[in-house]
Amino acid sequence: MAAKIKKGDQVIVTKGRDKGKKGEVLRVIPQDGWALVQGVNVVRKHKRPSQFDPGGIKSEEAPLALANLAIVDPKTGEATRVGFKFLEDGTKVRFAKKSGEVIDG
């Protein structure tokens, strides 16, 4: 099955503490249904000092459930669902269901 959300996509959070925030997908973990989004769901972690890092309290993104994310429509900037279609040359692409705009390609 093709992935609806991929690394580098612009997404918007639909549920939870960070509802309404937009960001770029940094990493997708499809087997667990998670994604890391830049600047969203930021948590503070206590890190032990290492050879290269002095340690301390660091901020980093925690994973979000893929079900709580929606692709940002390239035309309107709002949340949209994703569909798949084949172009004339036979390539399979994702498109925004609200506007019909092609997302990748």
Sequence and secondary structure as in RCSB ss.txt:
>XXXX:A:sequence
MAAKIKKGDQVIVTKGRDKGKKGEVLRVIPQDGWALVQGVNVVRKHKRPSQFDPGGIKSEEAPLALANLAIVDPK
TGEATRVGFKFLEDGTKVRFAKKSGEVIDG
>XXXX:A:secstr
   SS TT EEEE SSTTTT EEEEEEEETTTTEEEETTSSEEEEEE   SS   EEEEEE  EEGGGEEEE TT
T SEE EEEEE TTS EEEEETTT  BS  
